Amino acid sequence: MSVNVILEHLSVVVAAICLTLLIGLPFGIFAYFNKTFKIFIFKVTDVLQTIPSLALLGIIMIFLGGNKLTVIVGLFLYSLLPVVRNTYTGLSGIDPAVKEAAKGMGMSKLYQLIHVELPIAFPVIFTGIRIAVINQISAAVFGTFVGGGGLGTVIYRGMANMNMKLILFGTGSLMVMAVFFDTLMGFIEKRLYARTR
């Protein structure tokens, strides 16, 4: 039961981060190439970030009902900003001399993006992914209110019944999970920055 709840929580987070990367990375790249789209997508993601996560889940629930899909979509929207912004920032921060050198070698824009710019920008992009993952691990707790299950169910049940063991298990598992992934991704992030330098 306890392991199943943790795995359920993780499965929702994994699905949400995959959706975030699938849409957030292309959005960040397109914002890098198109100034009009950059203004639009940053305004949208800024607004989404200001909406409380529970309120956002409630709005999505109206359209999708109470289930795990609602939680996944909510987490995706809530954590889109760091991935989009860091993708744009990483690509924009590349030394213009590097871009000119790539262009001088006859590289097409697509080839230059894939083989030169994205590898250089990846440490900054990874920082955005790290922020998104930690945000999703904590925000997924609210999924229990819309039928999403996970550790939020354990914490809510413990609070409703004044069961301190359930509360400690739920909050403790959540903290361990967040610290573990933050530490692991922080280590990878440092290695990426060191390799780029």
PyMOL commands that place a pseudoatom at each C-alpha (Angstrom):
pseudoatom trace, name=CA, resn=MET, resi=1, chain=A, elem=C, hetatm=0, pos=[0.000, 0.000, 0.000]
pseudoatom trace, name=CA, resn=SER, resi=2, chain=A, elem=C, hetatm=0, pos=[2.667, 2.541, 1.050]
pseudoatom trace, name=CA, resn=VAL, resi=3, chain=A, elem=C, hetatm=0, pos=[4.964, 1.708, -1.874]
pseudoatom trace, name=CA, resn=ASN, resi=4, chain=A, elem=C, hetatm=0, pos=[2.031, 1.789, -4.295]
pseudoatom trace, name=CA, resn=VAL, resi=5, chain=A, elem=C, hetatm=0, pos=[1.079, 5.305, -3.170]
pseudoatom trace, name=CA, resn=ILE, resi=6, chain=A, elem=C, hetatm=0, pos=[4.649, 6.548, -3.668]
pseudoatom trace, name=CA, resn=LEU, resi=7, chain=A, elem=C, hetatm=0, pos=[4.822, 4.914, -7.119]
pseudoatom trace, name=CA, resn=GLU, resi=8, chain=A, elem=C, hetatm=0, pos=[1.435, 6.421, -7.990]
pseudoatom trace, name=CA, resn=HIS, resi=9, chain=A, elem=C, hetatm=0, pos=[2.715, 9.864, -7.011]
pseudoatom trace, name=CA, resn=LEU, resi=10, chain=A, elem=C, hetatm=0, pos=[5.886, 9.377, -9.050]
pseudoatom trace, name=CA, resn=SER, resi=11, chain=A, elem=C, hetatm=0, pos=[3.996, 8.088, -12.102]
pseudoatom trace, name=CA, resn=VAL, resi=12, chain=A, elem=C, hetatm=0, pos=[1.900, 11.267, -12.229]
pseudoatom trace, name=CA, resn=VAL, resi=13, chain=A, elem=C, hetatm=0, pos=[5.021, 13.435, -11.913]
pseudoatom trace, name=CA, resn=VAL, resi=14, chain=A, elem=C, hetatm=0, pos=[6.882, 11.476, -14.615]
pseudoatom trace, name=CA, resn=ALA, resi=15, chain=A, elem=C, hetatm=0, pos=[3.927, 11.759, -17.020]
pseudoatom trace, name=CA, resn=ALA, resi=16, chain=A, elem=C, hetatm=0, pos=[3.640, 15.498, -16.306]
pseudoatom trace, name=CA, resn=ILE, resi=17, chain=A, elem=C, hetatm=0, pos=[7.354, 16.219, -16.785]
pseudoatom trace, name=CA, resn=CYS, resi=18, chain=A, elem=C, hetatm=0, pos=[7.384, 14.257, -20.057]
pseudoatom trace, name=CA, resn=LEU, resi=19, chain=A, elem=C, hetatm=0, pos=[4.475, 16.382, -21.310]
pseudoatom trace, name=CA, resn=THR, resi=20, chain=A, elem=C, hetatm=0, pos=[6.227, 19.531, -20.085]
pseudoatom trace, name=CA, resn=LEU, resi=21, chain=A, elem=C, hetatm=0, pos=[9.410, 18.660, -21.989]
pseudoatom trace, name=CA, resn=LEU, resi=22, chain=A, elem=C, hetatm=0, pos=[7.513, 17.587, -25.086]
pseudoatom trace, name=CA, resn=ILE, resi=23, chain=A, elem=C, hetatm=0, pos=[5.789, 20.974, -25.326]
pseudoatom trace, name=CA, resn=GLY, resi=24, chain=A, elem=C, hetatm=0, pos=[7.980, 23.325, -23.256]
pseudoatom trace, name=CA, resn=LEU, resi=25, chain=A, elem=C, hetatm=0, pos=[11.249, 22.727, -25.120]
pseudoatom trace, name=CA, resn=PRO, resi=26, chain=A, elem=C, hetatm=0, pos=[9.795, 23.417, -28.608]
pseudoatom trace, name=CA, resn=PHE, resi=27, chain=A, elem=C, hetatm=0, pos=[7.993, 26.494, -27.210]
pseudoatom trace, name=CA, resn=GLY, resi=28, chain=A, elem=C, hetatm=0, pos=[11.285, 27.814, -25.782]
pseudoatom trace, name=CA, resn=ILE, resi=29, chain=A, elem=C, hetatm=0, pos=[13.102, 27.175, -29.066]
pseudoatom trace, name=CA, resn=PHE, resi=30, chain=A, elem=C, hetatm=0, pos=[10.360, 28.855, -31.086]
pseudoatom trace, name=CA, resn=ALA, resi=31, chain=A, elem=C, hetatm=0, pos=[10.400, 31.838, -28.691]
pseudoatom trace, name=CA, resn=TYR, resi=32, chain=A, elem=C, hetatm=0, pos=[14.140, 32.096, -29.380]
pseudoatom trace, name=CA, resn=PHE, resi=33, chain=A, elem=C, hetatm=0, pos=[13.520, 32.378, -33.121]
pseudoatom trace, name=CA, resn=ASN, resi=34, chain=A, elem=C, hetatm=0, pos=[10.294, 34.418, -33.038]
pseudoatom trace, name=CA, resn=LYS, resi=35, chain=A, elem=C, hetatm=0, pos=[10.035, 37.590, -30.940]
pseudoatom trace, name=CA, resn=THR, resi=36, chain=A, elem=C, hetatm=0, pos=[6.244, 37.874, -31.304]
pseudoatom trace, name=CA, resn=PHE, resi=37, chain=A, elem=C, hetatm=0, pos=[5.728, 34.311, -30.068]
pseudoatom trace, name=CA, resn=LYS, resi=38, chain=A, elem=C, hetatm=0, pos=[8.194, 34.968, -27.222]
pseudoatom trace, name=CA, resn=ILE, resi=39, chain=A, elem=C, hetatm=0, pos=[6.075, 37.844, -25.898]
pseudoatom trace, name=CA, resn=PHE, resi=40, chain=A, elem=C, hetatm=0, pos=[2.899, 35.767, -26.190]
pseudoatom trace, name=CA, resn=ILE, resi=41, chain=A, elem=C, hetatm=0, pos=[4.182, 32.552, -24.591]
pseudoatom trace, name=CA, resn=PHE, resi=42, chain=A, elem=C, hetatm=0, pos=[5.914, 34.367, -21.731]
pseudoatom trace, name=CA, resn=LYS, resi=43, chain=A, elem=C, hetatm=0, pos=[2.712, 36.258, -20.904]
pseudoatom trace, name=CA, resn=VAL, resi=44, chain=A, elem=C, hetatm=0, pos=[0.694, 33.021, -20.935]
pseudoatom trace, name=CA, resn=THR, resi=45, chain=A, elem=C, hetatm=0, pos=[3.185, 31.077, -18.798]
pseudoatom trace, name=CA, resn=ASP, resi=46, chain=A, elem=C, hetatm=0, pos=[3.540, 33.999, -16.359]
pseudoatom trace, name=CA, resn=VAL, resi=47, chain=A, elem=C, hetatm=0, pos=[-0.236, 34.043, -15.852]
pseudoatom trace, name=CA, resn=LEU, resi=48, chain=A, elem=C, hetatm=0, pos=[-0.348, 30.255, -15.379]
pseudoatom trace, name=CA, resn=GLN, resi=49, chain=A, elem=C, hetatm=0, pos=[2.406, 30.500, -12.763]
pseudoatom trace, name=CA, resn=THR, resi=50, chain=A, elem=C, hetatm=0, pos=[0.478, 33.088, -10.728]
pseudoatom trace, name=CA, resn=ILE, resi=51, chain=A, elem=C, hetatm=0, pos=[-2.658, 30.907, -10.471]
pseudoatom trace, name=CA, resn=PRO, resi=52, chain=A, elem=C, hetatm=0, pos=[-2.600, 28.784, -7.276]
pseudoatom trace, name=CA, resn=SER, resi=53, chain=A, elem=C, hetatm=0, pos=[-2.077, 25.138, -8.207]
pseudoatom trace, name=CA, resn=LEU, resi=54, chain=A, elem=C, hetatm=0, pos=[-5.271, 23.957, -6.475]
pseudoatom trace, name=CA, resn=ALA, resi=55, chain=A, elem=C, hetatm=0, pos=[-7.330, 26.606, -8.287]
pseudoatom trace, name=CA, resn=LEU, resi=56, chain=A, elem=C, hetatm=0, pos=[-5.745, 25.594, -11.614]
pseudoatom trace, name=CA, resn=LEU, resi=57, chain=A, elem=C, hetatm=0, pos=[-6.651, 21.952, -10.979]
pseudoatom trace, name=CA, resn=GLY, resi=58, chain=A, elem=C, hetatm=0, pos=[-10.221, 23.010, -10.184]
pseudoatom trace, name=CA, resn=ILE, resi=59, chain=A, elem=C, hetatm=0, pos=[-10.524, 24.871, -13.494]
pseudoatom trace, name=CA, resn=ILE, resi=60, chain=A, elem=C, hetatm=0, pos=[-9.150, 21.906, -15.456]
pseudoatom trace, name=CA, resn=MET, resi=61, chain=A, elem=C, hetatm=0, pos=[-11.470, 19.536, -13.570]
pseudoatom trace, name=CA, resn=ILE, resi=62, chain=A, elem=C, hetatm=0, pos=[-14.468, 21.345, -15.057]
pseudoatom trace, name=CA, resn=PHE, resi=63, chain=A, elem=C, hetatm=0, pos=[-13.372, 20.215, -18.520]
pseudoatom trace, name=CA, resn=LEU, resi=64, chain=A, elem=C, hetatm=0, pos=[-11.641, 16.877, -17.867]
pseudoatom trace, name=CA, resn=GLY, resi=65, chain=A, elem=C, hetatm=0, pos=[-13.367, 15.633, -14.726]
pseudoatom trace, name=CA, resn=GLY, resi=66, chain=A, elem=C, hetatm=0, pos=[-11.711, 14.278, -11.603]
pseudoatom trace, name=CA, resn=ASN, resi=67, chain=A, elem=C, hetatm=0, pos=[-8.928, 11.898, -12.604]
pseudoatom trace, name=CA, resn=LYS, resi=68, chain=A, elem=C, hetatm=0, pos=[-5.167, 11.550, -13.043]
pseudoatom trace, name=CA, resn=LEU, resi=69, chain=A, elem=C, hetatm=0, pos=[-5.275, 13.257, -16.447]
pseudoatom trace, name=CA, resn=THR, resi=70, chain=A, elem=C, hetatm=0, pos=[-6.507, 16.434, -14.749]
pseudoatom trace, name=CA, resn=VAL, resi=71, chain=A, elem=C, hetatm=0, pos=[-3.531, 16.333, -12.376]
pseudoatom trace, name=CA, resn=ILE, resi=72, chain=A, elem=C, hetatm=0, pos=[-1.045, 15.654, -15.190]
pseudoatom trace, name=CA, resn=VAL, resi=73, chain=A, elem=C, hetatm=0, pos=[-2.363, 18.550, -17.302]
pseudoatom trace, name=CA, resn=GLY, resi=74, chain=A, elem=C, hetatm=0, pos=[-2.415, 20.832, -14.254]
pseudoatom trace, name=CA, resn=LEU, resi=75, chain=A, elem=C, hetatm=0, pos=[1.175, 20.012, -13.315]
pseudoatom trace, name=CA, resn=PHE, resi=76, chain=A, elem=C, hetatm=0, pos=[2.246, 20.473, -16.923]
pseudoatom trace, name=CA, resn=LEU, resi=77, chain=A, elem=C, hetatm=0, pos=[0.700, 23.950, -17.140]
pseudoatom trace, name=CA, resn=TYR, resi=78, chain=A, elem=C, hetatm=0, pos=[1.980, 24.942, -13.707]
pseudoatom trace, name=CA, resn=SER, resi=79, chain=A, elem=C, hetatm=0, pos=[5.602, 24.054, -14.481]
pseudoatom trace, name=CA, resn=LEU, resi=80, chain=A, elem=C, hetatm=0, pos=[5.761, 25.166, -18.112]
pseudoatom trace, name=CA, resn=LEU, resi=81, chain=A, elem=C, hetatm=0, pos=[7.373, 28.538, -17.289]
pseudoatom trace, name=CA, resn=PRO, resi=82, chain=A, elem=C, hetatm=0, pos=[10.814, 27.384, -16.045]
pseudoatom trace, name=CA, resn=VAL, resi=83, chain=A, elem=C, hetatm=0, pos=[11.317, 25.034, -19.007]
pseudoatom trace, name=CA, resn=VAL, resi=84, chain=A, elem=C, hetatm=0, pos=[10.237, 27.583, -21.640]
pseudoatom trace, name=CA, resn=ARG, resi=85, chain=A, elem=C, hetatm=0, pos=[12.122, 30.472, -20.054]
pseudoatom trace, name=CA, resn=ASN, resi=86, chain=A, elem=C, hetatm=0, pos=[15.337, 28.551, -19.421]
pseudoatom trace, name=CA, resn=THR, resi=87, chain=A, elem=C, hetatm=0, pos=[15.321, 27.112, -22.937]
pseudoatom trace, name=CA, resn=TYR, resi=88, chain=A, elem=C, hetatm=0, pos=[15.004, 30.623, -24.339]
pseudoatom trace, name=CA, resn=THR, resi=89, chain=A, elem=C, hetatm=0, pos=[17.570, 32.056, -21.902]
pseudoatom trace, name=CA, resn=GLY, resi=90, chain=A, elem=C, hetatm=0, pos=[20.095, 29.294, -22.587]
pseudoatom trace, name=CA, resn=LEU, resi=91, chain=A, elem=C, hetatm=0, pos=[19.893, 29.748, -26.348]
pseudoatom trace, name=CA, resn=SER, resi=92, chain=A, elem=C, hetatm=0, pos=[19.920, 33.545, -26.155]
pseudoatom trace, name=CA, resn=GLY, resi=93, chain=A, elem=C, hetatm=0, pos=[22.963, 33.555, -23.877]
pseudoatom trace, name=CA, resn=ILE, resi=94, chain=A, elem=C, hetatm=0, pos=[25.264, 31.817, -26.343]
pseudoatom trace, name=CA, resn=ASP, resi=95, chain=A, elem=C, hetatm=0, pos=[28.235, 33.912, -27.424]
pseudoatom trace, name=CA, resn=PRO, resi=96, chain=A, elem=C, hetatm=0, pos=[27.412, 35.562, -30.807]
pseudoatom trace, name=CA, resn=ALA, resi=97, chain=A, elem=C, hetatm=0, pos=[30.928, 34.672, -31.984]
pseudoatom trace, name=CA, resn=VAL, resi=98, chain=A, elem=C, hetatm=0, pos=[30.046, 30.979, -31.674]
pseudoatom trace, name=CA, resn=LYS, resi=99, chain=A, elem=C, hetatm=0, pos=[26.940, 31.489, -33.797]
pseudoatom trace, name=CA, resn=GLU, resi=100, chain=A, elem=C, hetatm=0, pos=[28.896, 33.433, -36.406]
pseudoatom trace, name=CA, resn=ALA, resi=101, chain=A, elem=C, hetatm=0, pos=[31.559, 30.726, -36.542]
pseudoatom trace, name=CA, resn=ALA, resi=102, chain=A, elem=C, hetatm=0, pos=[28.903, 28.059, -37.074]
pseudoatom trace, name=CA, resn=LYS, resi=103, chain=A, elem=C, hetatm=0, pos=[27.268, 30.158, -39.776]
pseudoatom trace, name=CA, resn=GLY, resi=104, chain=A, elem=C, hetatm=0, pos=[30.672, 30.756, -41.407]
pseudoatom trace, name=CA, resn=MET, resi=105, chain=A, elem=C, hetatm=0, pos=[31.188, 26.994, -41.617]
pseudoatom trace, name=CA, resn=GLY, resi=106, chain=A, elem=C, hetatm=0, pos=[28.093, 26.776, -43.773]
pseudoatom trace, name=CA, resn=MET, resi=107, chain=A, elem=C, hetatm=0, pos=[25.772, 25.213, -41.178]
pseudoatom trace, name=CA, resn=SER, resi=108, chain=A, elem=C, hetatm=0, pos=[22.028, 25.515, -41.732]
pseudoatom trace, name=CA, resn=LYS, resi=109, chain=A, elem=C, hetatm=0, pos=[19.944, 27.042, -38.908]
pseudoatom trace, name=CA, resn=LEU, resi=110, chain=A, elem=C, hetatm=0, pos=[18.531, 23.638, -37.959]
pseudoatom trace, name=CA, resn=TYR, resi=111, chain=A, elem=C, hetatm=0, pos=[21.928, 21.918, -37.991]
pseudoatom trace, name=CA, resn=GLN, resi=112, chain=A, elem=C, hetatm=0, pos=[23.436, 24.769, -35.983]
pseudoatom trace, name=CA, resn=LEU, resi=113, chain=A, elem=C, hetatm=0, pos=[20.598, 24.556, -33.446]
pseudoatom trace, name=CA, resn=ILE, resi=114, chain=A, elem=C, hetatm=0, pos=[20.886, 20.803, -32.932]
pseudoatom trace, name=CA, resn=HIS, resi=115, chain=A, elem=C, hetatm=0, pos=[24.667, 20.383, -33.046]
pseudoatom trace, name=CA, resn=VAL, resi=116, chain=A, elem=C, hetatm=0, pos=[25.957, 23.674, -31.617]
pseudoatom trace, name=CA, resn=GLU, resi=117, chain=A, elem=C, hetatm=0, pos=[23.411, 25.813, -29.772]
pseudoatom trace, name=CA, resn=LEU, resi=118, chain=A, elem=C, hetatm=0, pos=[21.368, 23.206, -27.868]
pseudoatom trace, name=CA, resn=PRO, resi=119, chain=A, elem=C, hetatm=0, pos=[24.435, 21.377, -26.482]
pseudoatom trace, name=CA, resn=ILE, resi=120, chain=A, elem=C, hetatm=0, pos=[25.890, 24.684, -25.237]
pseudoatom trace, name=CA, resn=ALA, resi=121, chain=A, elem=C, hetatm=0, pos=[22.553, 25.843, -23.794]
pseudoatom trace, name=CA, resn=PHE, resi=122, chain=A, elem=C, hetatm=0, pos=[21.660, 22.477, -22.225]
pseudoatom trace, name=CA, resn=PRO, resi=123, chain=A, elem=C, hetatm=0, pos=[22.998, 23.201, -18.698]
pseudoatom trace, name=CA, resn=VAL, resi=124, chain=A, elem=C, hetatm=0, pos=[20.688, 26.233, -18.445]
pseudoatom trace, name=CA, resn=ILE, resi=125, chain=A, elem=C, hetatm=0, pos=[17.814, 24.225, -19.927]
pseudoatom trace, name=CA, resn=PHE, resi=126, chain=A, elem=C, hetatm=0, pos=[18.470, 21.439, -17.406]
pseudoatom trace, name=CA, resn=THR, resi=127, chain=A, elem=C, hetatm=0, pos=[18.193, 23.953, -14.557]
pseudoatom trace, name=CA, resn=GLY, resi=128, chain=A, elem=C, hetatm=0, pos=[14.664, 24.754, -15.778]
pseudoatom trace, name=CA, resn=ILE, resi=129, chain=A, elem=C, hetatm=0, pos=[13.833, 21.043, -15.925]
pseudoatom trace, name=CA, resn=ARG, resi=130, chain=A, elem=C, hetatm=0, pos=[15.112, 20.628, -12.357]
pseudoatom trace, name=CA, resn=ILE, resi=131, chain=A, elem=C, hetatm=0, pos=[12.874, 23.454, -11.114]
pseudoatom trace, name=CA, resn=ALA, resi=132, chain=A, elem=C, hetatm=0, pos=[9.895, 21.970, -12.971]
pseudoatom trace, name=CA, resn=VAL, resi=133, chain=A, elem=C, hetatm=0, pos=[10.420, 18.503, -11.454]
pseudoatom trace, name=CA, resn=ILE, resi=134, chain=A, elem=C, hetatm=0, pos=[10.635, 19.810, -7.872]
pseudoatom trace, name=CA, resn=ASN, resi=135, chain=A, elem=C, hetatm=0, pos=[7.570, 22.014, -8.429]
pseudoatom trace, name=CA, resn=GLN, resi=136, chain=A, elem=C, hetatm=0, pos=[5.616, 19.049, -9.751]
pseudoatom trace, name=CA, resn=ILE, resi=137, chain=A, elem=C, hetatm=0, pos=[6.585, 16.733, -6.892]
pseudoatom trace, name=CA, resn=SER, resi=138, chain=A, elem=C, hetatm=0, pos=[5.210, 19.201, -4.346]
pseudoatom trace, name=CA, resn=ALA, resi=139, chain=A, elem=C, hetatm=0, pos=[2.200, 20.409, -6.345]
pseudoatom trace, name=CA, resn=ALA, resi=140, chain=A, elem=C, hetatm=0, pos=[1.085, 16.818, -7.108]
pseudoatom trace, name=CA, resn=VAL, resi=141, chain=A, elem=C, hetatm=0, pos=[-0.100, 16.606, -3.471]
pseudoatom trace, name=CA, resn=PHE, resi=142, chain=A, elem=C, hetatm=0, pos=[-3.158, 18.656, -4.453]
pseudoatom trace, name=CA, resn=GLY, resi=143, chain=A, elem=C, hetatm=0, pos=[-4.074, 15.968, -6.972]
pseudoatom trace, name=CA, resn=THR, resi=144, chain=A, elem=C, hetatm=0, pos=[-5.948, 14.126, -4.241]
pseudoatom trace, name=CA, resn=PHE, resi=145, chain=A, elem=C, hetatm=0, pos=[-8.707, 16.773, -4.383]
pseudoatom trace, name=CA, resn=VAL, resi=146, chain=A, elem=C, hetatm=0, pos=[-9.420, 15.976, -8.050]
pseudoatom trace, name=CA, resn=GLY, resi=147, chain=A, elem=C, hetatm=0, pos=[-9.093, 12.202, -7.932]
pseudoatom trace, name=CA, resn=GLY, resi=148, chain=A, elem=C, hetatm=0, pos=[-5.389, 12.059, -8.702]
pseudoatom trace, name=CA, resn=GLY, resi=149, chain=A, elem=C, hetatm=0, pos=[-4.310, 9.890, -5.773]
pseudoatom trace, name=CA, resn=GLY, resi=150, chain=A, elem=C, hetatm=0, pos=[-0.687, 9.848, -4.665]
pseudoatom trace, name=CA, resn=LEU, resi=151, chain=A, elem=C, hetatm=0, pos=[0.802, 11.014, -1.380]
pseudoatom trace, name=CA, resn=GLY, resi=152, chain=A, elem=C, hetatm=0, pos=[-1.752, 13.790, -1.084]
pseudoatom trace, name=CA, resn=THR, resi=153, chain=A, elem=C, hetatm=0, pos=[-4.388, 11.125, -0.356]
pseudoatom trace, name=CA, resn=VAL, resi=154, chain=A, elem=C, hetatm=0, pos=[-2.359, 9.793, 2.575]
pseudoatom trace, name=CA, resn=ILE, resi=155, chain=A, elem=C, hetatm=0, pos=[-1.734, 13.275, 4.008]
pseudoatom trace, name=CA, resn=TYR, resi=156, chain=A, elem=C, hetatm=0, pos=[-5.393, 14.306, 3.615]
pseudoatom trace, name=CA, resn=ARG, resi=157, chain=A, elem=C, hetatm=0, pos=[-6.634, 11.059, 5.193]
pseudoatom trace, name=CA, resn=GLY, resi=158, chain=A, elem=C, hetatm=0, pos=[-4.228, 11.498, 8.096]
pseudoatom trace, name=CA, resn=MET, resi=159, chain=A, elem=C, hetatm=0, pos=[-5.365, 15.088, 8.682]
pseudoatom trace, name=CA, resn=ALA, resi=160, chain=A, elem=C, hetatm=0, pos=[-9.053, 14.106, 8.479]
pseudoatom trace, name=CA, resn=ASN, resi=161, chain=A, elem=C, hetatm=0, pos=[-8.613, 11.327, 11.052]
pseudoatom trace, name=CA, resn=MET, resi=162, chain=A, elem=C, hetatm=0, pos=[-5.918, 13.080, 13.107]
pseudoatom trace, name=CA, resn=ASN, resi=163, chain=A, elem=C, hetatm=0, pos=[-3.651, 10.120, 12.356]
pseudoatom trace, name=CA, resn=MET, resi=164, chain=A, elem=C, hetatm=0, pos=[-0.115, 11.362, 12.938]
pseudoatom trace, name=CA, resn=LYS, resi=165, chain=A, elem=C, hetatm=0, pos=[1.469, 8.211, 11.479]
pseudoatom trace, name=CA, resn=LEU, resi=166, chain=A, elem=C, hetatm=0, pos=[-0.211, 8.800, 8.119]
pseudoatom trace, name=CA, resn=ILE, resi=167, chain=A, elem=C, hetatm=0, pos=[0.686, 12.499, 8.161]
pseudoatom trace, name=CA, resn=LEU, resi=168, chain=A, elem=C, hetatm=0, pos=[4.326, 11.746, 8.985]
pseudoatom trace, name=CA, resn=PHE, resi=169, chain=A, elem=C, hetatm=0, pos=[4.506, 9.016, 6.358]
pseudoatom trace, name=CA, resn=GLY, resi=170, chain=A, elem=C, hetatm=0, pos=[2.997, 11.241, 3.656]
pseudoatom trace, name=CA, resn=THR, resi=171, chain=A, elem=C, hetatm=0, pos=[4.987, 14.383, 4.420]
pseudoatom trace, name=CA, resn=GLY, resi=172, chain=A, elem=C, hetatm=0, pos=[8.184, 12.443, 5.138]
pseudoatom trace, name=CA, resn=SER, resi=173, chain=A, elem=C, hetatm=0, pos=[7.961, 10.528, 1.851]
pseudoatom trace, name=CA, resn=LEU, resi=174, chain=A, elem=C, hetatm=0, pos=[7.306, 13.760, -0.008]
pseudoatom trace, name=CA, resn=MET, resi=175, chain=A, elem=C, hetatm=0, pos=[10.298, 15.500, 1.581]
pseudoatom trace, name=CA, resn=VAL, resi=176, chain=A, elem=C, hetatm=0, pos=[12.638, 12.558, 0.920]
pseudoatom trace, name=CA, resn=MET, resi=177, chain=A, elem=C, hetatm=0, pos=[11.461, 12.382, -2.690]
pseudoatom trace, name=CA, resn=ALA, resi=178, chain=A, elem=C, hetatm=0, pos=[11.948, 16.123, -3.257]
pseudoatom trace, name=CA, resn=VAL, resi=179, chain=A, elem=C, hetatm=0, pos=[15.384, 16.223, -1.578]
pseudoatom trace, name=CA, resn=PHE, resi=180, chain=A, elem=C, hetatm=0, pos=[16.535, 13.103, -3.447]
pseudoatom trace, name=CA, resn=PHE, resi=181, chain=A, elem=C, hetatm=0, pos=[15.599, 14.397, -6.897]
pseudoatom trace, name=CA, resn=ASP, resi=182, chain=A, elem=C, hetatm=0, pos=[16.837, 17.913, -6.136]
pseudoatom trace, name=CA, resn=THR, resi=183, chain=A, elem=C, hetatm=0, pos=[20.214, 16.574, -4.947]
pseudoatom trace, name=CA, resn=LEU, resi=184, chain=A, elem=C, hetatm=0, pos=[20.559, 14.153, -7.869]
pseudoatom trace, name=CA, resn=MET, resi=185, chain=A, elem=C, hetatm=0, pos=[19.632, 16.741, -10.474]
pseudoatom trace, name=CA, resn=GLY, resi=186, chain=A, elem=C, hetatm=0, pos=[21.782, 19.367, -8.744]
pseudoatom trace, name=CA, resn=PHE, resi=187, chain=A, elem=C, hetatm=0, pos=[24.769, 17.037, -9.040]
pseudoatom trace, name=CA, resn=ILE, resi=188, chain=A, elem=C, hetatm=0, pos=[24.067, 16.441, -12.747]
pseudoatom trace, name=CA, resn=GLU, resi=189, chain=A, elem=C, hetatm=0, pos=[23.599, 20.189, -13.238]
pseudoatom trace, name=CA, resn=LYS, resi=190, chain=A, elem=C, hetatm=0, pos=[27.037, 20.959, -11.744]
pseudoatom trace, name=CA, resn=ARG, resi=191, chain=A, elem=C, hetatm=0, pos=[28.652, 18.360, -14.001]
pseudoatom trace, name=CA, resn=LEU, resi=192, chain=A, elem=C, hetatm=0, pos=[26.948, 19.861, -17.055]
pseudoatom trace, name=CA, resn=TYR, resi=193, chain=A, elem=C, hetatm=0, pos=[28.138, 23.394, -16.206]
pseudoatom trace, name=CA, resn=ALA, resi=194, chain=A, elem=C, hetatm=0, pos=[31.663, 22.132, -15.529]
pseudoatom trace, name=CA, resn=ARG, resi=195, chain=A, elem=C, hetatm=0, pos=[31.748, 20.313, -18.865]
pseudoatom trace, name=CA, resn=THR, resi=196, chain=A, elem=C, hetatm=0, pos=[30.455, 23.396, -20.724]
pseudoatom trace, name=CA, resn=ARG, resi=197, chain=A, elem=C, hetatm=0, pos=[33.159, 25.598, -19.179]
for i in range(1, 197): cmd.bond("trace and resi %d" % i, "trace and resi %d" % (i + 1))
show_as sticks, trace
zoom trace
